[in-house]
Amino acid sequence: MQDQDHKVSREIVDFATDNTIAVIRLEQLTNMRQTARTSRKNEKTLHTSSSTKQS
């Protein structure tokens, strides 16, 4: 999961740099499990996402 996170963040930064975007805003995702509405199909993805990973 860390490799995927790194690749995604690198793409975001590269896009911002290429388009002279000075600020990248992030969401607070700590309570995503409690607030997200998901189908059974997407439930596994939600519970294994990098935002829920313990550091």
KEFI-807415 format. One line per 10 residues: number of its first residue (from 1); for each residue x, y, z of N, C-alpha, C. Coordinates in Angstrom, 1 decimal. Example, Ala and Ser with C-alpha at 12.3 -4.5 7.8 and 13.67 -1.06 7.14 Angstrom:
REM KEFI-807415
1) 13.2:-5.7:7.8:12.3:-4.5:7.8:13.2:-3.3:7.8; 12.8:-2.2:7.1:13.7:-1.1:7.1:12.9:0.0:7.9
//
This chain:
REM KEFI-807415
1) 0.8:-1.2:0.0:0.0:0.0:0.0:0.9:1.3:0.0; 2.0:1.2:0.7:2.9:2.4:0.7:3.4:2.8:-0.7; 3.7:1.8:-1.5:4.2:2.1:-2.9:3.1:2.8:-3.7; 1.9:2.3:-3.5:0.7:2.9:-4.3:0.5:4.3:-3.8; 0.5:4.5:-2.4:0.4:5.9:-1.9:1.4:6.8:-2.4; 2.7:6.4:-2.5:3.8:7.2:-3.0:3.5:7.6:-4.4; 3.1:6.6:-5.3:2.9:6.9:-6.7:1.8:7.9:-6.9; 0.7:7.7:-6.1:-0.4:8.7:-6.3:0.0:10.1:-5.8; 0.7:10.2:-4.7:1.1:11.5:-4.2:2.1:12.1:-5.2; 2.9:11.4:-5.8:3.9:11.9:-6.8:3.1:12.4:-8.0
11) 2.1:11.7:-8.5:1.3:12.2:-9.6:0.6:13.5:-9.3; 0.1:13.6:-8.0:-0.6:14.9:-7.6:0.4:16.0:-7.6; 1.6:15.8:-7.0:2.6:16.9:-7.0:3.0:17.3:-8.4; 3.3:16.3:-9.2:3.7:16.6:-10.6:2.6:17.4:-11.4; 1.4:17.0:-11.2:0.3:17.7:-11.8:0.3:19.2:-11.3; 0.4:19.4:-10.0:0.4:20.7:-9.4:1.6:21.5:-10.0; 2.7:20.9:-10.0:3.9:21.6:-10.5:3.7:22.0:-12.0; 3.3:21.1:-12.8:3.1:21.3:-14.2:2.1:22.4:-14.5; 1.1:22.6:-13.6:0.0:23.6:-13.8:0.1:24.8:-12.9; 1.3:25.0:-12.3:1.6:26.1:-11.4:0.5:26.3:-10.3
21) 0.2:25.2:-9.7:-0.7:25.2:-8.6:0.1:25.2:-7.3; -0.1:26.3:-6.5:0.7:26.5:-5.3:0.2:25.8:-4.1; -1.1:25.4:-4.0:-1.6:24.8:-2.8:-2.4:23.5:-3.2; -2.1:22.5:-2.4:-2.8:21.2:-2.6:-3.6:21.0:-1.3; -4.9:20.9:-1.3:-5.7:20.7:-0.1:-6.0:19.3:0.1; -6.0:18.8:1.3:-6.3:17.4:1.7:-7.5:17.4:2.6; -8.2:16.3:2.6:-9.4:16.1:3.5:-8.9:15.4:4.7; -9.7:15.6:5.8:-9.5:14.8:7.0:-10.3:13.5:6.8; -9.6:12.4:6.8:-10.2:11.1:6.6:-10.2:10.1:7.8; -10.0:10.7:9.0:-9.9:9.8:10.1:-11.2:9.1:10.5
31) -12.3:9.6:10.2:-13.6:9.0:10.5:-14.3:8.5:9.3; -13.6:8.2:8.2:-14.2:7.8:7.0:-15.0:6.5:7.1; -14.6:5.6:7.9:-15.3:4.3:8.1:-16.7:4.6:8.6; -16.8:5.5:9.6:-18.1:5.7:10.3:-19.0:6.5:9.4; -18.5:7.4:8.5:-19.3:8.3:7.8:-19.6:7.9:6.4; -18.8:7.0:5.8:-19.0:6.6:4.4:-20.2:5.7:4.2; -20.9:5.9:3.2:-21.9:5.0:2.8:-21.4:4.1:1.6; -21.4:2.8:1.8:-20.8:2.0:0.8:-21.7:0.8:0.5; -21.5:0.3:-0.7:-22.1:-1.0:-1.0:-21.2:-2.1:-0.5; -21.8:-3.3:-0.5:-21.0:-4.5:-0.1:-19.8:-4.7:-0.9
41) -19.9:-4.4:-2.2:-18.8:-4.5:-3.2:-17.6:-3.6:-2.8; -17.9:-2.4:-2.3:-16.8:-1.5:-2.0:-16.4:-1.5:-0.6; -17.1:-2.3:0.3:-16.8:-2.3:1.7:-15.3:-2.7:2.0; -14.8:-3.8:1.3:-13.5:-4.3:1.5:-12.5:-3.2:1.2; -12.7:-2.5:0.1:-11.8:-1.4:-0.3:-11.7:-0.3:0.7; -12.8:0.0:1.3:-12.9:1.1:2.3:-12.1:0.7:3.5; -12.3:-0.6:4.0:-11.6:-1.0:5.2:-10.2:-1.3:5.0; -9.7:-1.4:3.8:-8.3:-1.7:3.6:-7.5:-0.5:3.0; -8.2:0.7:2.9:-7.6:1.8:2.3:-6.4:2.4:3.1; -5.5:3.1:2.5:-4.4:3.6:3.2:-4.7:4.6:4.3
51) -5.9:5.3:4.1:-6.3:6.2:5.2:-6.6:5.6:6.5; -6.9:4.3:6.5:-7.2:3.6:7.7:-6.0:2.8:8.3; -4.9:2.9:7.6:-3.7:2.2:8.0:-3.1:2.8:9.2; -2.7:1.9:10.2:-2.1:2.4:11.4:-0.6:2.6:11.1; -0.1:3.7:11.6:1.4:4.0:11.4:2.2:3.5:12.6
//
